[in-house]
Amino acid sequence: MVSLDEYVIMPNHLHGIVVINEQDQSEQCDAEKRVGARPTPTLGAVVGAFKSMLVHDVLVYIEENGLDMIGKIWQRNYFERVIRNERDLDNIRTYIRNNPRNWDRDDENPAR
C-alpha cells in the first residue's frame, strides 16, 4: 500500500513523504500469493508513475489553453531519504511545513 504523508507543492518543486508498506503475507489470500501477484512497489516506480500521470495532465492543459510552452517538466532524478524513526519523521514533517516560509531564501527560487 502506498500513501502520501506530509507534502507541500512549491512554485518549482515539491516535498513529500511517501509511505510504502508491504502487505503482511499472512493477510494475503491464496490468489495473491500465486504467480503474477503484484509485489510491493519501489519508490522509483511510485515517483515514475506520478511524474508520468502529471506530464499527461500538463500537456493536456497546455494544448487546451493554447499555451506556447517548451521545456522540461521534471528534473531527471529525485532526492530520497529513508525515515528510520519518529524523531526523523517529526523533523522532516516540520521542514516540509516550513518550506514555503523559506522560499525567498531558497536556492531554487529564480527570483532570488
N, C-alpha and C positions, 0 to 999 in steps of 0.2 A: 504494500500500500504506500502511496506517495501523497504527501500533503505539504502545504506551504505554511510555515510558521510566520514569524515576523518578516515584513518586507517593506520597502519604500521604492517608489519609482522617481528617479531624479531626471532632470532635463536631458541628460545624455548617457545615463547608465542606471542600473538598478542594483539593489542589495536585497538578498533574501535568504532565509533559512529553509532549505528543502529537507524534509524528513522522509527517509526511506526506511520502512520497516519490513523485515522479512516476515512472511506469513508462517506461523507456527506449523510445523509439519503435522502435528497431531490434530490440528484443526482442518487440514485439507481433506476433502473427500477423495475416495479412491480414483475418481475420474481425473482429478487434478494431478495425481501422482503419476499418471501414465505418460508415455512419450508424447511430446507436444505441449505439455503443460508450460505455462509461461513462468520463467524464472523471475526472481526479484530484479527489477530494472537497475541499471547502473546510473550514477549521477550524469554521466556523459549522455546516456540515452534520454534521460529526462530533459536535460538542457537542450539537446539536439531537437527533440520533438517540440519543445516550447519555442525555440527560435524559428523552426520551420513553419509552425502554425502562425506565428506573428508576422513573418515575412509575407505569407499569403495575404493576411488581412491588410497589411500596409500597402502592398501592391494593388489590391482592390480599391483601397481608399484613394490612392494616387490617381488611378485610372478614372474612378467615378467622379473625382473632383477636378479633373483636367490639370493636375499639377505637373509642373516641369521639374522633376526631381531626379537627379542621377547621383549615385554614390552607394557606399556600403551601408547596410542597415545594422549589421552586427560586427563587432570585432571578432577576430578569428577564434579566440580562446575565452576562457573564463577563469576566475580565481576560486579555489575551493579550500576549505579548511574543515577538518573533522572536529566536531564539537564533542569533547570527551567527558564533560561533567556539567553539573548545574551552574557552577560559577562561570564557566566559559559561556554557557548558554545565556545567562543573565547579562554578562558583559557584551556579548555580540548583539543581543536584542537592544541594549541601551545604545550602542554605537549606531545601529540601524535607525532607531527612533530619532537620534540627534543629528543624523547626517544632513538633513535639509537645512538645519541651522548653520552648518559649516560651509554651505555652498559658495559663499563669497570668497572663502579662502581655499577652496578645493582646486587642486592642480588640473582637474578635468574640466573646470569651468572656462570656456573660451573667452569670457568677458574679463577674466582675472588678469 
